[in-house]
Amino acid sequence: MIDAAIVGLGRWGRSFVEAGSGGLRFTHAVEPALDGARNFAARHGLALVGHLDEVLADSAIGAVVLATPHSLHPQQVLACAAARKPVFCEKPLALRLGEARSMVEACRAAGVPLAVGHNRRFWPSMRALRRLVAEGALGKLLHVEGHNSNENAGAVKGGWRLSPTESPGGGMTGAGLHVLDAFVSLMGPARRVQARLLSHKQPPSPLDTVSVLVEFANGTSGMLATVRDTPFYWRVHVFGSRGSAEVLGETRLLLHRSGVAPEVVPLEPADSLRAELDAFAATLADGTPYPIPTSDMLATVSAFEAVISSIEKDAPCLCDAP
């Protein structure tokens, strides 16, 4: 069992603690707003401190999990690398590719693992979809479509998540990025994107839509959308020359073939937050490769940065090579 520190006790940081892990044990929590975190920390047996440096200097802590504002990720990952602490960083790894490259290189030079938290990759449905694609069950890949929308924005009335510097592109950072990362996991790096943001209501209760056309380096195409704020909906649909496969939520996968009714692929539910923490723990324990390679981490940030640039310029944008 590896003793770990959780950095940030907002909604997502608390979700990590409550999910738990078979290989990580949270013993410390870093949270600047100490008063609001004391009850939660006491309930979960966490030593509560106010600064990251305090846990980086503690030799008993074998890993750090970051659930902090997006703009803090680069400096915090670099600090973990300098302290030789393996680090798990919630998505987005960074908002710009240059920062992400520096983070990956710092961890590589320090010899410490770097993991990123894209929990949708750990859904049973998305794992099954990747297997179908990898096995060639759909034939030649041609196109992918995706959608991720949720109502979280309506519950957030202030704070850093509504800041355009922390969450650029409307709902793209919070929700659309999950689909973009799913695309990378299925189709590889993006070559070019064209995106459009339409705002219908400004914060503190924003309503907006993002639509993105994607051209991948392998010559396939894609399109994604995200709506903020509307009831939760998730769909990723891969089209191939011999069939298509469509994910609708965590455990629903439909296989479409010519001349027959769609086949429902049976899947068992799983806790995706616990699964990604367990995968990180396995990397630390015996060197098992983390399921999201650094090449994918960089490709997702590259595509995301291009999407934001396309929104801002109202023009197609090329993706920098990861």
MARFI-510529 format. One record per residue (C-alpha): x, y, z; residue in three letters; residue number from 0. Coordinates in steps of 0.5 Angstrom, whole numbers. Layout:
       x       y       z   rest    nr
       X       Y       Z    ALA   NUM
...
END
This chain:
       x       y       z   rest    nr
       0       0       0    MET     0
       3       7      -2    ILE     1
       1      13       2    ASP     2
      -1      19      -2    ALA     3
      -3      26      -1    ALA     4
      -9      29      -5    ILE     5
      -8      36      -7    VAL     6
     -15      40      -7    GLY     7
     -21      38      -3    LEU     8
     -26      41      -8    GLY     9
     -31      37     -11    ARG    10
     -27      32     -15    TRP    11
     -21      32     -10    GLY    12
     -26      29      -5    ARG    13
     -29      24     -10    SER    14
     -22      21     -11    PHE    15
     -22      20      -3    VAL    16
     -28      17      -3    GLU    17
     -27      12      -9    ALA    18
     -21      10      -5    GLY    19
     -16       5      -8    SER    20
     -13      -2      -7    GLY    21
      -6       0      -8    GLY    22
      -6       8      -5    LEU    23
      -8      10       2    ARG    24
      -9      18       2    PHE    25
      -6      20       9    THR    26
      -5      27       7    HIS    27
      -9      33       4    ALA    28
      -7      40       2    VAL    29
     -12      45       2    GLU    30
     -11      52       2    PRO    31
     -18      53       5    ALA    32
     -17      50      11    LEU    33
     -23      51      15    ASP    34
     -28      49      10    GLY    35
     -24      42       9    ALA    36
     -23      40      17    ARG    37
     -29      36      18    ASN    38
     -28      32      11    PHE    39
     -21      31      13    ALA    40
     -22      29      20    ALA    41
     -28      24      17    ARG    42
     -23      21      13    HIS    43
     -17      21      17    GLY    44
     -13      26      13    LEU    45
      -7      30      16    ALA    46
      -9      37      13    LEU    47
      -4      42      11    VAL    48
      -4      48       7    GLY    49
       2      48       2    HIS    50
       4      43      -3    LEU    51
      11      44       0    ASP    52
       9      41       6    GLU    53
       8      34       3    VAL    54
      13      34      -2    LEU    55
      18      35       4    ALA    56
      15      29       7    ASP    57
      19      22       6    SER    58
      13      18       8    ALA    59
       9      20       2    ILE    60
      10      16      -4    GLY    61
       5      19      -9    ALA    62
       1      26     -10    VAL    63
      -5      26     -13    VAL    64
      -7      33     -16    LEU    65
     -15      36     -16    ALA    66
     -13      43     -17    THR    67
     -15      49     -22    PRO    68
     -12      48     -29    HIS    69
      -7      53     -29    SER    70
      -4      50     -23    LEU    71
      -2      44     -26    HIS    72
       4      45     -29    PRO    73
       8      48     -23    GLN    74
       5      43     -19    GLN    75
       7      37     -23    VAL    76
      14      41     -24    LEU    77
      15      41     -16    ALA    78
      13      34     -16    CYS    79
      18      32     -21    ALA    80
      24      36     -17    ALA    81
      22      33     -11    ALA    82
      22      26     -14    ARG    83
      15      24     -12    LYS    84
      10      20     -17    PRO    85
       4      25     -19    VAL    86
      -3      24     -22    PHE    87
      -6      30     -25    CYS    88
     -13      31     -26    GLU    89
     -15      33     -33    LYS    90
     -13      37     -37    PRO    91
      -6      36     -36    LEU    92
      -5      43     -38    ALA    93
      -8      48     -42    LEU    94
      -2      49     -47    ARG    95
       2      44     -51    LEU    96
       9      47     -49    GLY    97
       7      47     -42    GLU    98
       5      39     -42    ALA    99
      12      38     -46    ARG   100
      15      41     -40    SER   101
      12      37     -35    MET   102
      13      30     -39    VAL   103
      20      32     -40    GLU   104
      21      34     -32    ALA   105
      18      27     -30    CYS   106
      22      23     -35    ARG   107
      28      26     -33    ALA   108
      27      25     -25    ALA   109
      25      18     -26    GLY   110
      18      19     -23    VAL   111
      11      17     -26    PRO   112
       6      22     -29    LEU   113
      -1      20     -30    ALA   114
      -7      24     -32    VAL   115
     -14      23     -30    GLY   116
     -19      22     -36    HIS   117
     -24      17     -32    ASN   118
     -28      16     -38    ARG   119
     -22      12     -41    ARG   120
     -24       7     -35    PHE   121
     -31       6     -37    TRP   122
     -33      -1     -38    PRO   123
     -36       1     -45    SER   124
     -30       5     -47    MET   125
     -25       0     -46    ARG   126
     -29      -5     -50    ALA   127
     -30       0     -55    LEU   128
     -22       1     -56    ARG   129
     -22      -7     -56    ARG   130
     -26      -7     -62    LEU   131
     -22      -2     -66    VAL   132
     -16      -5     -64    ALA   133
     -18     -12     -66    GLU   134
     -20      -9     -73    GLY   135
     -27     -12     -72    ALA   136
     -30      -5     -75    LEU   137
     -26      -6     -81    GLY   138
     -22       0     -84    LYS   139
     -24       6     -79    LEU   140
     -27      12     -83    LEU   141
     -30      17     -78    HIS   142
     -32      18     -71    VAL   143
     -37      22     -67    GLU   144
     -38      24     -60    GLY   145
     -42      28     -55    HIS   146
     -41      30     -48    ASN   147
     -46      34     -44    SER   148
     -48      35     -37    ASN   149
     -51      40     -32    GLU   150
     -45      41     -27    ASN   151
     -45      48     -30    ALA   152
     -52      50     -27    GLY   153
     -49      48     -20    ALA   154
     -43      52     -20    VAL   155
     -45      59     -19    LYS   156
     -38      62     -18    GLY   157
     -30      60     -17    GLY   158
     -25      58     -22    TRP   159
     -29      53     -26    ARG   160
     -32      59     -29    LEU   161
     -26      63     -31    SER   162
     -25      63     -38    PRO   163
     -17      63     -36    THR   164
     -18      57     -33    GLU   165
     -24      54     -37    SER   166
     -23      57     -44    PRO   167
     -28      55     -49    GLY   168
     -34      55     -45    GLY   169
     -36      48     -44    GLY   170
     -30      45     -48    MET   171
     -25      44     -42    THR   172
     -30      41     -37    GLY   173
     -34      36     -41    ALA   174
     -32      37     -49    GLY   175
     -25      35     -47    LEU   176
     -27      28     -45    HIS   177
     -29      27     -52    VAL   178
     -23      30     -55    LEU   179
     -19      25     -51    ASP   180
     -23      19     -53    ALA   181
     -22      21     -60    PHE   182
     -15      21     -59    VAL   183
     -15      14     -56    SER   184
     -19      11     -61    LEU   185
     -16      15     -68    MET   186
     -10      17     -66    GLY   187
      -7      25     -66    PRO   188
     -11      30     -69    ALA   189
      -8      34     -75    ARG   190
     -13      40     -76    ARG   191
     -19      42     -72    VAL   192
     -25      47     -74    GLN   193
     -29      49     -68    ALA   194
     -35      54     -66    ARG   195
     -37      57     -59    LEU   196
     -44      60     -59    LEU   197
     -46      63     -52    SER   198
     -53      63     -50    HIS   199
     -53      66     -43    LYS   200
     -47      69     -39    GLN   201
     -44      66     -32    PRO   202
     -46      65     -26    PRO   203
     -51      60     -30    SER   204
     -48      60     -37    PRO   205
     -51      56     -43    LEU   206
     -47      55     -49    ASP   207
     -45      50     -54    THR   208
     -39      48     -58    VAL   209
     -38      44     -64    SER   210
     -32      41     -67    VAL   211
     -30      38     -74    LEU   212
     -23      34     -73    VAL   213
     -19      31     -78    GLU   214
     -14      26     -76    PHE   215
      -7      25     -78    ALA   216
      -9      18     -80    ASN   217
     -14      21     -85    GLY   218
     -20      20     -82    THR   219
     -25      25     -80    SER   220
     -29      26     -73    GLY   221
     -34      31     -70    MET   222
     -36      33     -63    LEU   223
     -41      37     -59    ALA   224
     -42      39     -52    THR   225
     -48      43     -49    VAL   226
     -47      47     -42    ARG   227
     -52      46     -39    ASP   228
     -57      41     -41    THR   229
     -58      34     -38    PRO   230
     -52      29     -38    PHE   231
     -51      25     -44    TYR   232
     -45      21     -47    TRP   233
     -44      18     -54    ARG   234
     -38      16     -58    VAL   235
     -39      13     -64    HIS   236
     -34      10     -69    VAL   237
     -35       8     -76    PHE   238
     -32       3     -80    GLY   239
     -32      -1     -87    SER   240
     -35      -7     -84    ARG   241
     -39      -4     -78    GLY   242
     -40       1     -73    SER   243
     -40       1     -65    ALA   244
     -43       6     -61    GLU   245
     -42       8     -53    VAL   246
     -48      11     -49    LEU   247
     -46      12     -42    GLY   248
     -41       8     -38    GLU   249
     -44       1     -39    THR   250
     -48       1     -46    ARG   251
     -45      -1     -52    LEU   252
     -48      -2     -59    LEU   253
     -45      -6     -65    LEU   254
     -48      -4     -71    HIS   255
     -48      -9     -77    ARG   256
     -51      -9     -84    SER   257
     -58     -13     -84    GLY   258
     -58     -15     -77    VAL   259
     -61     -11     -71    ALA   260
     -56      -7     -67    PRO   261
     -52     -12     -62    GLU   262
     -52     -10     -54    VAL   263
     -45     -12     -52    VAL   264
     -46     -14     -44    PRO   265
     -42     -10     -39    LEU   266
     -41     -10     -32    GLU   267
     -41      -3     -28    PRO   268
     -34      -1     -25    ALA   269
     -32       5     -21    ASP   270
     -28       9     -26    SER   271
     -24      14     -21    LEU   272
     -22       8     -17    ARG   273
     -20       4     -23    ALA   274
     -15      10     -25    GLU   275
     -12      10     -18    LEU   276
     -11       3     -18    ASP   277
      -8       3     -25    ALA   278
      -3       9     -22    PHE   279
      -2       5     -16    ALA   280
       0      -1     -20    ALA   281
       5       3     -24    THR   282
       8       5     -18    LEU   283
       8      -2     -15    ALA   284
      11      -6     -21    ASP   285
      12      -1     -27    GLY   286
       6      -3     -30    THR   287
       5       2     -36    PRO   288
       0       7     -34    TYR   289
      -6       6     -39    PRO   290
      -5      13     -42    ILE   291
       1      13     -45    PRO   292
       5      20     -45    THR   293
       4      21     -53    SER   294
      -3      21     -52    ASP   295
      -3      26     -46    MET   296
       1      30     -51    LEU   297
      -4      29     -57    ALA   298
     -10      31     -53    THR   299
      -7      37     -50    VAL   300
      -5      39     -57    SER   301
     -12      38     -60    ALA   302
     -15      42     -54    PHE   303
     -10      48     -55    GLU   304
     -12      48     -63    ALA   305
     -20      48     -61    VAL   306
     -19      54     -57    ILE   307
     -15      57     -62    SER   308
     -20      56     -67    SER   309
     -26      58     -63    ILE   310
     -22      65     -62    GLU   311
     -20      66     -69    LYS   312
     -26      63     -72    ASP   313
     -22      59     -77    ALA   314
     -19      52     -78    PRO   315
     -13      51     -74    CYS   316
      -7      46     -75    LEU   317
      -5      42     -69    CYS   318
       2      42     -67    ASP   319
       6      35     -67    ALA   320
       6      32     -60    PRO   321
END
